[in-house]
Amino acid sequence: MSTLRTIRGKLRSSPESPKRLTTACKDGRRVASFATGVRPPRLIRSGSGEHEGKSASPMNKPNELKGCPLLAGIPPEDLRRDCPTARIVAIRHRGTIYRQGEPGRTVFWVLDGQVTIARVSYDGATLTTAALGPGDFFGPALSGATEAEDTARAKGAVSIWRAPVDEWRRLLVHHPIVAWEFALLLAARQRQMERRLESFAFKRTEARLAETFRELSGGFATRCNHGFGQHLRLTQQELADLVGASRPVVSTILNRLRDKGVLGYNREYVCVRGIEEIAKLIDS
C-alpha cells in the first residue's frame, strides 16, 4: 500500500507521465492501471497458465475447427464427450499461450494464425525453435513433461484449440483412426527436424532459408498476389534461429533477395514473390 500511495502522490504532483513512473514498481502495469483508471488486458486461464487474449469459448459450430483437419474430422458429439472442458481460445498478437517453467498439462492445436515456440537461457538469451501454423499441435504435456521447457506466443491474431492431456488421451483411446493420424503427424514432425539437422550440416545458409520459407508456407500450395497465401510474421532474428545462422548473415541474404525482387519484408513479416527463385535456392 505504501508503494501505491507514493505512485499516486507523484501522479498528482509531478508532470511525469504514468508510463515512466510504472518502471519503478515491481508490478508496474497493475499500479499504472489503478492510478490512471485503465484496466489491464484480460487474462484467460487454462490448465497451462494464463492466456493474454480475447475469449475462450466452447465448440458450438462445426466449422470452428476447419483450420485443423484432424479435429474437424471427429464427430462433434465425440469431442464434447471425450474432451468436455476443451475450449477454443482467441489470442491477440504477441499474446503468451504458456511460459517456460509453467506446469504442462494441456494439449494445443493451431486453428488459425501462427505460433512461435522459443526457449530462454539462464542469461536471458532467446532461441526460437519452431514456427507453427494451422493444423499444427504443441504443448509440453505431449512429451510427458511436468512443466513447460519453452514459451509459446502468438504471431498476429491466433485461434487455438486446447484440452487437458488426460481428455486428449481418452479421445485417442476411443478413436484409433485419429490416434493413427496423430502418430503420422508426430512422424512428420520428426522427419522435419531430421531434415533441418541435415541441412545444417550440408547446405548453405541461402538454401536453409529457402527451405524454411517452403516449410512455413505449406510447400507454396496456396498463393496470393504477393506469393504466400499469408504473410510469415517472423523477425530476422527468429528466421536466423530457425535456419541456424546469425542475424547479420540472414539480413544480408534477405536484402540481396529483396533487391532481386524475390521477396519483400519488414521487421515483422516476410512475403515471397519469386517462388521459382526460392525453389532454385533449395536445390542449390
N, C-alpha and C positions, 0 to 999 in steps of 0.2 A: 504493500500500500504506500510505503514511503516513496518508492520509485515512481508510482503513478502520480502522487501529489507533486513531486519535483517536475515531472514532464508537463503536467497540466499547468503548473505555475509558469514554466518557461513559455508555454504556448500563449499565455495571456500577456506576458510582459516583454517578450522578445520577438523581433521581426523575423527570426529564423524560421525556415519552413519546417513543417512537421516531418517531412521526409528525412531531413538531416538529423533531427532530434531522435528519431527512432533508432538510429545506428548505435546509440549509447545504451540501449536496453537489450537484454538477452532475448526477450520476446517482443521485439520491436513492432512487428506487424500488428499484434493484438493491442499494444499500447496506443499505437497511432490510430487504430480503428476506434478505440474508446475515446480518444481525445478529439478526433475530428468528426465522429458520428458516422463513419463509413464502415459498413460491415465487411469482414474478411471473406474470401471466397468460400463457398460452401464445400464441405468435405463429405464424401460419400464413403462410409465404412464398408469394408468387406472382410472376408476371412483372412486376407493377407495384407492388412494395412489400410490406409485411407486413400481414397481417390479424389484428386482435385478435378472435378468435372461438373457436368450439368445435372444428370439424373441417373437413377438406377430404376429399372422397371422390369416387371415380369414379362414373359414372352406371350403376347396376346395375338400377334399377327404372324401368319406363316411366312410372309416374305421378309420378316425381320432378319432371318438367318441366311438369306440368299448369298451373302458375301462369303459364307463358309459352306462349300458343297457337302462336306461330311455331316455337319449338323443339320443342314437343310434336308438331307435325305432321311432323317429319323422322324417317325411319326410324332406330331406334337404331343399327343397324349402320353407317349412313352417318355418323352423328355420331361414332361411335368411329373410323371410318376417316379422316375428314377432320379431326377435332379430337381426336387421341389423347391429348393432355395436358389436355383440358378437365376441370374439376372443379366440383362443387357445394360451396359453402362456406357454413357457418353462422356468422353474425356476431352477437354479442350487442349489447344496447342501447348506443349511443354508441361502438361499435367503429369504428375507422378502416379503410376499404377501401383508399384510397390518399390520399396527401398532395400538396398543391401543391408543385411542383418536382421530384417523383419522375419517373423515366423512365416513359413511357407506351407500353406495348407490349401491353396487354391489353384485351379487349372484355368487358363485363359485362352481364348481364341479370338483372333482379329476378324471382325466383320467388315470394317471399313476404315481406311486411313493407314497410317504407318506407325510402327512402334520400334524404338531403338532399345537395345539391351547393352548396358555398359557396366564396367567394374571400376571401382575406385581403390587405389593402392593406399597403403598406410601414410604415404607422404602427400596424398591428395590428388595424384595424377589419375586421369580418367582414360579408360580404354574402351572404345565401342567395339563390341564383339559380334553384333548382329543387327540387321535392319529387317523387320518383318512386315508383311502386308496381308491383305485379306486372305483367309484360309489358312494362315499360319497359327501354330499353337506355341505356348510358352508357359513358364511358371516353374519355380523350384520344386514344387511338390511332385512333378513328373519324374524326377530323378531320385526321389526318396529323401531329399534333403529336408532337414527340420527348419532351416532358415534360409533366406534368400542370399545367394552369393553374388548377386548383381542387382542393378536397378533398371526398371522398365519405365520408359517415358513415352508420351505421345508426341509425334511429329505432325503437326497440323491437327485438325479435329479427328478424333478416333472413336469408333464404336467397337466395344469388345463384349464377348460373352464370357461370363465367369461362373464357376461352380466349385464347391468343395471337392477335394480329390476323392473322398470316400463316395460321394454321389457319382462322380465320373467313373470310378471303378465299378460301381453297381450297374451303371449303364452299359459298360463294355461286357460285363458278365451276361447280361440279358440280350445283348446284340452281338453275336460272334462275327457277323459280317462287318459291322462297324469297328470291332476290335481288330480285324484283319486289315481294314483300310487304314486304321490308325497306325498299325505296325508298318505298313508300306510308307506312310508319311515319315515315320521315325527313320526308316532305312534311307529314304531320300535325303533327309537332313544329314545323316551320317555320310552319305556319298558326297554331298555338297561340301562338307568340312574336309573330306579327304582330297577332293579336287582343289580346294583352296590351299591346303598344305603342299600339294604337288606343284601348284603354280608358284608358290613362294620359292620353291627350290629351283624350278626350271624355266620360269617365264619372266620376261622383262616387266617393269612396272606398268608400261603402257598397256600390255596385254592383260595384266591382272586387273587394271582399272576397267578395261573394256568388258571383261568377264563379269565384273561386279555390276556394271550397268545392265548387262543382259539378265543376270540373275534377279536383280531387284525390279526389273520391268516385266518379269514373266516371260522372258525369251523374246521380247518385242512382238508378242502375239497381238496386242491391242495398240493401235497407233492413233494419235490425234494429229492435228495440223502441225504441231511442233515436233512430233516424233513419238514420245511416250503417250500412253493412254492417260497418265497422270504424271505430274512433276515429282521428282525424287527430292524430298525435303531433307537434304543432308548437307552438313557443312563440310568444308575442305578437310578439317581435322577428322571428322567422322569417316569420310572417304579414305583418308590416309590410314586410319586404324584398320579398316576393312581390307585394304589391299596390302598391308604390311609395309608401308613406306612412310617417310617423313612428310609433314605438311608442305614444306617448301618444294619438295620434288613433285608432289601431286599438283600444287598450284602452278608450277611451270608447265606441266603436261596439259592441264586444263586451259591455260592461256594459249598454248600452241593450238589446241583443238578448236578453241573459240575463234582464233584468228583465221582458221581454215573454214569456218562456218559449220563445223561438225556438231557443235553443241553451244548452248548458252547457259549461263549460271550467274547466281548472285550469292550472297552469304548464306542463304538458307535452302536453296534448291538448285538442281541441275536438270536440264531438259535437252535430250539428244535430238538433233535434227538430221544428221547424216548417219542413219542406221547402218548403211552399207559400209561406210568408212570404219565404224566401230567393229563390224564383223571382220573386216580385214585385219584390224589390230589383234583380234582374238586369235586368228590363225597364224599370226606372225611369230 
